[in-house]
Amino acid sequence: MKFLLTVTSLLAVALAAGQASAADPLLERAREVFKPIPSVLPAVKDNAVTRDKIELGKQLFFDPRLSASGLLSCNTCHNLGMGGGDNLETSIGHGWAKGPRNAPTVLNAVLNQAQFWDGRAEDLKAQAKGPIQAGVEMNSKPERVVTILNSIPAYVRTFEGAFPGEKKPVSFDNVARAIEAFEATLITPGARFDQYLEGKTDALTAAEKSGLALFMDKGCSACHNGINIGGNGYYPFGVIEKPGADILPADDKGRFAVTNTADDNYVFRAPPLRNVALTYPYFHSGKVWDLRQAVAIMGQSQLGEKLSDADVTSIVAFLGTLTGEQPRIEYPILPPSTAKTPTPVGMN
């Protein structure tokens, strides 16, 4: 009887969703282009996501001792209280160095095709290793990180629990795996747009639906689609008209640095637009602080169209519906250092 009730309930939900789609042609069109964030955690390739691994990854994500200075953590540039970024033009790293690009949000990053603006990291494991070692970011080395973690008995025990049966569970690879497991939990379901896609047709206002229609009709959804509303393709910045050097710095040629292919000059991964109202400033250069201005620039540069003020207002209204439920993360109590723990290297 319980099984029959479950099947009946599922059929009722499916029927209601079908009826909503039939009554709202816009919804039917949107479902062909976008997908809601699933309620279950996405699978992570070659890395089983376990509770122990997630808890370890959370500690490491917040631990500044992974940096040479003992001051910078993953959360410094990917602040979970600020939309998963740092709301700076470009991040400030070791020695107060200014990074070359705007920090992408870590929220929903597990749903991206690849990581970084140029896609040079195939997954979050590879991504996690980059900033720890980058001289303008955390400026550390794998050996130093492993030495620090091995000097802290509580961390050694936690690694043993997260990676049971391994001869040397405390490794730089496992640091990356643990951080990836934690970051895989940082999804933001329940956005009003997700509710709309799931059949709640009154989740969006008339103005927001108008913006959604424009977003598709104007061609924005050609690059920004799928579950993450982007993050799944590479496109030139300036398909029709390149922005000025104040927005598109001439010395940052994007994916060209990864592929060394002329066709990849000024090509970047389409940024995911989930929570875009929270992730200012915009573009890889971080030069644009206003979402309206960013939308207008994209119309001109990517679509070759000067969007009217009314169109920009409508599209921005739609983009506001992409803000989902933010992860509620309890700040971890980190295990204390010991006399064997290497001391920080100054920021000066």
Summary of the structure (lengths in Angstrom):
residues: 348
radius of gyration: 21.9
end to end distance: 69.7
largest distance: 69.7
contacts: 1117
relative contact order: 0.17
helix: 45%
strand: 5%
